[in-house]
Amino acid sequence: MPLRFPLALLLALAASPAWAGPPYITDDPEPTDFRHFEIYLFEQGTAAREGTGGAFGIDFNYGAAPDLQLTAVLPVEYETAPQGPDLMGIGNVELAAKYRVLHQDDVGWDVAVFPRLFLPSGSALVGDKHVSLLLPVWVGRDFDTWSTFGGGGCTLHRGGDAQDFCLAGWALTREIAPSLRLGAEIVHQGADTKGGKASTGIGAGVTYDLNEHTHLLAYAGPGLQNAAETGQTSWYTSILFTF
């Protein structure tokens, strides 16, 4: 997946929430509130030497029980290259469940597991044609106007020239106004293809509350390690509806 770092993770997605997770690649341990919804209409991409890969679609989250979030991501992926036709089609649908196992009030940190299942792509042009499974652990803590979160895990990613790989990331955000939060992160991922290269990137994110139920999110950042092959620039934008 040379064009899609960190596409799988970017997929990877209340009135005054402790902002974390999207728009960042690094996820957080806080699930959607019980019996509440978070729906992201998103677009994201990564530009590398060989072209640009990205996706747009819907990231749907529901608080199915206290400390349990169910997630479904329905993406349309695209790829462009300097030489060759532009490609577009249904990408790898994602099904996931986030469960918070420890609480900050009890142990000082929130801790959650968030296994994500990526189904084979429904398109002959884009996406992976095999199942993959991400098994991460995320931790986080809120203090005053600051939030910090991070962790990582490994992906079982076998099929074609794909191989298993691990990833890790950490982010720090701060509320600078009642409706505005800024943050930054660093993310590292091992090579996800045979003969591929590891990747490290940094990025900055912003979230802005238009009102109680509508929010704007954006993110951008450069690749630092093997950027020409794995991603010189990554970005993410979305409109989030909460209710």
Secondary structure, 3 states (H helix, E strand, C coil): CCCCCCHHHHCCCCCCCCCCCCCCCCCCCCCCCCCCEEEEEEEEEEEECCEEEEEEEEEEEEEEECCEEEEEEEEEEEEECCCCCCEEEECCCEEEEEEEEECHHHHCCEEEECCEEECCCCCCCCCCCCCEEEEEEEEEEEECCEEEEEEEEEEECCECCECCEEEEEEEEEEEEECCEEEEEEEEEECCCECCCCCEEEEEEEEEEECCCCEEEEEEEEEEEECHHHHCCEEEEEEEEEEC
